[in-house]
């Protein structure tokens, strides 16, 4: 025999349902803005990628074609219309991926000691060090990139210094190379690596480090077996924060790499600008978004696994 108290725990009381409905109503304007401002442009790009390019730019509405997606990795011969690999696009994809990975690794190599140094300072001075790390964000990215350009150009600070002390006889060509792009992106995105690493190291229980030394562990073993596993979430977050914007970087490769050292961001801009091939530009944009999505999935999976391993 059932009674009035035999109600399932999953059923919400009426007032809770009203509260949930009210929250949805209140958040509806914000959700609408997100739908229009974020998802809307992506859907437009996706639609354009399946259309025929216009004669003078744009697209021919409601004329669909897969040429935009085919031309991402292939190109047609101008004589017999046969398909071959788009070597220029593949080179740009490889350069973008390579430089993004190298930027992430270099930022991690420089950011980890920096974050560890800040986290081990006295509490009353840590805020000052973090404040100094955030100062570059006060200046526009374009201005910071011009500053790097003045450092590494043929008549820049590095070459003039090396010439003055007699190490070199003629300026070293550093500008308009992949190395210049790498140097610039590491400088630009390094704070994005330092801040999450600092947040993780600050929470580290240094009594575990002392216990490792008491058990005669070397510095390398303490770093590899204690410190790195415990700050892994911060390392993953920092790598994602650096890798994603560097993969689609535009300003830094444009100024430091010149026209011949393009990355994906520059390739997309050229298709919407001088190339007047909007379907191809849209297809490359969606491809870049997919690469970013895979990176985020990798981060979420690793972060979830790391959280489960650490309870």
C-alpha positions in Angstrom: 0.0 0.0 0.0 1.4 3.4 -1.0 1.2 6.6 0.9 1.6 10.3 0.1 5.2 10.1 1.2 6.0 7.5 -1.5 7.2 10.1 -4.0 10.3 9.5 -6.1 13.3 11.5 -5.2 13.8 12.5 -8.9 10.5 14.5 -9.0 11.1 18.2 -8.3 8.6 20.1 -6.2 6.5 22.8 -8.1 8.4 25.7 -6.6 11.8 24.3 -7.8 10.3 23.9 -11.3 9.2 27.5 -11.3 12.7 28.6 -10.2 14.3 26.6 -13.0 11.9 28.1 -15.5 12.6 31.6 -14.2 16.3 31.1 -14.6 15.9 30.0 -18.2 13.7 33.1 -18.9 16.3 35.4 -17.3 19.2 33.8 -19.3 17.3 33.8 -22.5 18.6 37.2 -23.7 22.2 36.2 -23.1 21.7 32.9 -24.8 20.2 34.6 -27.8 23.2 36.9 -28.1 25.6 34.0 -27.9 23.6 32.2 -30.6 23.6 35.2 -32.9 27.1 36.5 -32.2 29.0 33.1 -31.9 27.1 30.3 -33.6 25.6 32.5 -36.3 28.9 33.4 -38.0 30.1 29.9 -37.8 27.0 28.6 -39.6 27.4 31.3 -42.2 31.0 30.2 -42.8 29.9 26.6 -43.0 27.2 27.5 -45.6 29.7 29.6 -47.6 32.2 26.7 -47.7 29.7 24.7 -49.8 28.9 27.4 -52.3 30.3 28.5 -55.6 32.7 31.5 -55.5 31.5 34.7 -57.1 33.1 36.2 -60.1 34.4 39.3 -58.2 34.4 37.9 -54.7 31.7 36.7 -52.4 29.6 33.6 -53.3 26.8 32.8 -55.7 23.8 32.2 -53.4 22.2 28.8 -53.5 24.7 27.4 -56.0 26.4 24.6 -54.1 29.7 23.0 -54.8 32.4 21.0 -52.9 35.2 22.9 -54.6 35.9 24.9 -51.5 36.6 21.8 -49.4 38.5 20.0 -52.2 40.8 23.0 -52.7 41.8 23.0 -49.0 44.2 20.1 -49.7 44.0 19.7 -53.5 44.3 21.8 -56.6 43.1 21.3 -60.2 45.5 21.4 -63.1 44.8 24.4 -65.3 45.1 22.3 -68.5 43.5 18.8 -67.9 41.5 19.5 -64.6 43.3 16.7 -62.8 43.5 16.9 -59.0 46.9 17.1 -57.3 48.0 18.0 -53.8 47.9 21.7 -53.0 51.6 21.9 -51.9 51.3 25.6 -50.9 48.4 24.9 -48.6 50.0 21.8 -47.1 53.2 23.8 -46.4 51.2 26.5 -44.6 49.3 23.9 -42.6 52.5 22.2 -41.6 54.2 25.5 -40.8 51.3 26.6 -38.6 51.2 23.3 -36.8 54.9 23.1 -36.3 55.3 26.7 -35.1 52.3 26.4 -32.8 53.8 23.2 -31.2 57.3 24.8 -30.9 55.7 28.0 -29.4 53.9 25.9 -26.9 57.0 23.9 -25.9 59.2 27.0 -25.7 56.6 28.9 -23.6 56.4 25.9 -21.3 60.2 25.7 -21.0 60.4 29.4 -20.1 57.1 29.7 -18.3 57.6 26.8 -15.8 60.7 28.2 -14.1 59.2 31.7 -14.1 55.9 30.5 -12.5 57.9 28.4 -10.0 60.0 31.4 -9.1 57.0 33.6 -8.5 55.1 30.9 -6.5 58.1 30.4 -4.1 58.5 34.1 -3.3 57.1 35.6 -0.1 53.4 36.1 -0.2 53.6 39.9 0.0 55.8 40.0 -3.1 53.9 37.5 -5.3 51.3 40.0 -6.4 54.0 42.3 -7.6 55.6 39.6 -9.8 52.2 38.6 -11.2 51.5 42.2 -11.9 54.8 42.5 -13.9 53.8 39.4 -15.9 50.5 41.0 -16.9 52.1 44.4 -18.0 52.6 43.3 -21.7 48.8 42.9 -22.0 48.5 46.7 -21.5 50.0 47.3 -24.9 48.3 46.4 -28.2 49.5 43.3 -29.9 50.5 45.2 -33.0 52.7 47.5 -30.9 54.4 44.6 -29.2 55.1 42.9 -32.5 56.6 46.1 -33.9 58.9 46.2 -30.8 60.1 42.6 -31.6 60.7 43.7 -35.2 63.0 46.5 -34.0 64.9 44.0 -31.9 65.6 41.3 -34.6 65.8 43.3 -37.8 69.1 43.8 -39.6 69.7 47.2 -38.0 68.1 46.1 -34.8 69.4 45.8 -31.2 70.7 42.2 -31.5 72.6 42.7 -34.8 74.0 46.1 -33.7 75.2 44.6 -30.4 76.9 41.6 -32.1 78.5 43.9 -34.6 79.8 46.3 -31.9 81.5 43.6 -29.9 83.0 42.0 -33.1 81.2 38.6 -33.0 79.8 39.0 -36.5 81.0 41.0 -39.6 77.6 41.4 -41.2 74.0 41.5 -39.9 72.3 38.1 -39.4 69.0 37.8 -41.4 66.6 37.0 -38.6 63.5 38.9 -39.7 61.1 37.3 -42.2 62.0 33.8 -41.1 60.2 31.0 -39.2 62.5 31.7 -36.3 61.4 35.3 -36.2 57.7 34.1 -36.1 58.6 31.6 -33.3 60.4 34.3 -31.3 57.6 36.7 -31.6 54.8 34.3 -30.7 56.7 33.0 -27.6 57.1 36.6 -26.5 53.4 37.4 -27.1 51.9 34.2 -25.5 54.3 33.6 -22.7 52.1 35.3 -20.0 49.3 32.9 -21.0 51.5 30.0 -20.0 52.9 31.6 -16.8 49.6 32.5 -15.2 47.9 29.0 -15.1 51.2 27.4 -14.1 51.5 29.9 -11.2 48.0 29.1 -10.1 48.8 25.4 -10.0 52.2 25.8 -8.3 50.8 28.1 -5.7 48.5 25.4 -4.5 51.3 22.8 -4.4 52.0 21.4 -0.9 55.7 22.0 -0.6 55.9 19.6 2.4 55.7 16.8 -0.2 58.8 18.3 -1.9 60.6 18.4 1.5 59.6 14.8 2.1 61.1 13.8 -1.2 64.4 15.4 -0.3 64.3 13.7 3.1 64.0 10.4 1.3 67.2 11.2 -0.6 65.5 12.0 -3.9 67.4 14.1 -6.3 66.1 17.4 -7.6 65.3 15.8 -11.0 63.3 13.0 -9.3 61.4 15.5 -7.1 60.6 17.5 -10.2 59.5 14.5 -12.3 57.8 12.4 -9.6 56.2 15.1 -7.3 56.0 18.5 -8.8 55.1 17.8 -12.5 52.3 15.3 -11.7 50.7 17.7 -9.2 50.8 20.8 -11.5 49.8 18.8 -14.6 46.3 20.6 -14.9 48.0 24.0 -15.0 50.5 22.7 -17.6 47.7 21.4 -19.8 45.7 24.6 -19.4 48.7 26.8 -20.3 49.6 24.6 -23.3 46.0 25.0 -24.6 45.9 28.7 -24.0 49.1 29.1 -26.0 48.5 26.5 -28.7 45.1 27.7 -29.8 45.8 31.4 -30.4 49.2 30.6 -32.0 47.6 28.2 -34.4 45.4 31.0 -35.8 47.9 33.9 -35.3 47.7 36.6 -37.9 49.5 39.8 -36.8 52.8 38.2 -35.7 53.4 36.0 -38.8 52.3 38.9 -41.0 54.9 41.4 -39.6 57.7 39.0 -38.6 57.3 36.4 -41.4 56.7 38.7 -44.3 54.5 37.6 -47.3 56.4 34.3 -47.9 56.1 32.8 -44.4 52.3 32.6 -44.1 50.3 30.8 -41.5 46.7 29.7 -41.4 45.4 33.1 -40.3 47.2 34.8 -43.2 46.0 32.2 -45.7 42.4 32.8 -44.6 42.8 36.6 -44.9 44.3 36.3 -48.3 41.3 34.2 -49.6 38.8 36.7 -48.3 40.9 39.6 -49.6 43.1 39.4 -52.6 42.2 35.8 -53.5 38.4 36.6 -53.6 37.7 32.9 -52.9 35.2 33.0 -50.1 34.3 29.3 -50.2 37.9 28.3 -49.8 38.5 30.8 -47.1 35.4 29.6 -45.3 36.5 25.9 -45.6 40.0 26.7 -44.2 38.4 28.6 -41.4 36.2 25.6 -40.5 39.2 23.4 -40.7 41.1 25.6 -38.3 38.1 25.5 -36.0 38.1 21.7 -36.1 41.8 21.7 -35.2 41.1 23.9 -32.2 38.1 21.7 -31.2 40.3 18.6 -31.2 42.8 20.4 -29.0 40.1 21.3 -26.6 38.8 17.8 -26.5 42.3 16.6 -25.8 42.5 19.1 -22.9 39.1 18.1 -21.4 39.9 14.4 -21.6 43.3 14.8 -20.0 42.0 17.2 -17.3 39.1 14.8 -16.5 41.6 11.9 -16.3 44.0 13.9 -14.1 41.2 14.9 -11.8 40.1 11.3 -11.4 43.6 10.1 -10.7 44.0 12.7 -8.0 40.7 12.1 -6.4 
